[in-house]
């Protein structure tokens, strides 16, 4: 059975809680990604933030002064590299996630599994 470690992207772009929403928007746009993990100074996962969070802010707040910590989802669901891919796929499907964060035993981010990663592996196994 495939596991998260078999399909996860390990070049993870993350932001800190004190990143401004405007800087986050720039990162998402330039990197062509839809969301990122939020980590503390030690690389420990503290949240996740997405384009949706930004869009909600744009119409109701100030992106110049708002910090990521104010709009992120705190304590997001995460998985370990050893988690079986079917469990991750189920979580993505049932909860409408676009991605899930993969963490080590110290809750440090080591990867991301996206819907794209899962579709890619399915096609490769045909």
N, C-alpha and C positions, 0 to 999 in steps of 0.2 A: 504494500500500500504506500502510495506517495505521501510525503510529509511536507510541512511548510518549508523546511530547509531545502527541499528538492526544487522548489519553484519560486521562492521569494527573491525579490530584488534586494540586494544588499547595499547598494549605493543610495542610501536614504537621505533625502533632503529634509531637514527639520528646522524648526525655529524655536526661539526662547519665548517665555511668557511675556517678556517686556518688549518684544518686537511690535512695532505699530501695525495697525491694520493696513495702512497704506503701503508699508514695506512688504507685508505679506502679499498684498495684491500684486506687487511688482514681481515677487519671487514666483508666484503661481503662474503669472502671465509669461515671464521669461522662460521658465522651465517647462511650460506647457503641461502642468499637472493640476489636479483638482483639489488636492488637500495634502496636509503634512502633519506629522506628529509634532507635538510640542514637548520639549525636553528641558530639564533644569541644567545647571552648570556641570553636573556629573553625567549627563546623558540619560538620566532616568525619565521615563515617560510620565508626563503629568497631564497630558491632554491631546486632543486632535482638533484641527481646525480646517475648514473646507471653504470652497467657493460659496456654498450656500450660506455659511455663517457671514461671509463678507457681503453678499447680496442683501441679507437681512439688515446689516449695519448701514449700508449705503443709503437705504431709504429711511433709516430711523436714527442715525447717529453721525458722528464725525470721525472719519477714517484717519485723519491726521493725528488726533490725540488719543484715540482708542487703542488700548493694548490688546494683544492676542489673548492674554489671560482673561479679558472681559467677555470674549465672544467664543472661546474654545469650549468643547465638550470636555469636562473634567473626568478623570478616571475612566478612560475609554476601555472597552473590551479589547483584550489583547490575547495573543496565543504564543506558545513557545515554538522553537524550531522543530520540535518532535511531534507537534500536533498533526494528526492525520488530515489530509487535504479535504476529505469528505466532510469533516466537522467544520472546517473553515468555510467551505462552499455553502453548507447549510446556513451558517451564521450570516454570510454575505447575502444569501437569497432571502432568508426569513426577515432579516432586519433592514434590508435595503441599503446595506453598506456598499461603497464603491471600493473600499480597501480595508484591510485589517493590519494592525501593527503586530510585528513579531518581536518579542522581548526575551532576554536571557533571564537567568535565575535572580539577577539583581534588578530586574525591571528596566534594564537598559535596552534601547532600541537596537536591534540587529538586522531588521529587515521589514519588508512590507509585502503582503500578498494582495494583489488587485484582481478584479474581475478579469482584466486582460490577461494576467498571468495564468489564471485557471483555464481560460479559453485556449490560450496558446498551448498549454500542456495537453489538453484534450486533442487538439488538432495534430500535434506532434506524435501522439500515440496511435493515430489512425493507421 
